[in-house]
Amino acid sequence: MSKIEIGEIFTISDENDDEQEVEVLGVMTIEGSEYVAVAFADEVKQETEEDIDIFFLKVDEDGDFTAIESDEEFDKVSEAFDDMMEEDDE
């Protein structure tokens, strides 16, 4: 898989095998692993002041998205994304 870019839209399947389009909001590498921050594409497209749900996925060696397994890993990725967003605001 080629390098993942911010703004790309992917279709993923949820736990019920329902397909959802998600848009990449951020890409980060932490301790040698690549992660993406994504949100549902429909929510991103809507211009609103409401918060959107952002979630994080790990990118495996094949370029496929996998769930983050532990709370510790999630906290690391969430903090890195927050830091990245604060830098963009400056």
Residue pairs with C-beta under 8 A, 6 or more apart in sequence:
1 62
1 63
1 64
2 63
4 24
4 27
4 34
4 36
4 59
4 63
5 24
5 27
6 24
6 25
6 26
6 27
7 23
7 24
8 23
8 24
9 21
9 22
9 23
9 24
9 41
10 21
10 22
10 24
10 38
10 65
11 19
11 20
11 21
11 22
12 19
12 20
12 22
12 57
12 65
13 19
13 20
14 20
20 40
21 40
21 41
21 42
22 38
22 39
22 40
22 41
23 38
23 39
23 40
23 41
23 44
24 36
24 37
24 38
25 36
25 37
25 38
25 39
25 44
25 54
26 36
26 37
26 81
26 84
26 85
27 34
27 35
27 36
27 37
28 34
28 35
28 36
28 37
28 77
28 80
28 81
28 84
29 35
30 76
30 77
30 80
31 76
33 58
33 59
34 58
34 59
35 56
35 57
35 58
35 59
35 68
35 77
35 80
36 56
36 57
36 59
36 65
37 54
37 55
37 56
37 77
37 81
38 54
38 55
38 56
38 57
39 52
39 53
39 54
39 55
40 52
40 53
43 52
43 53
44 52
54 81
56 68
56 74
56 77
56 78
56 81
57 65
57 66
57 67
57 68
58 65
58 66
58 67
58 68
58 73
59 65
59 66
60 66
68 74
68 77
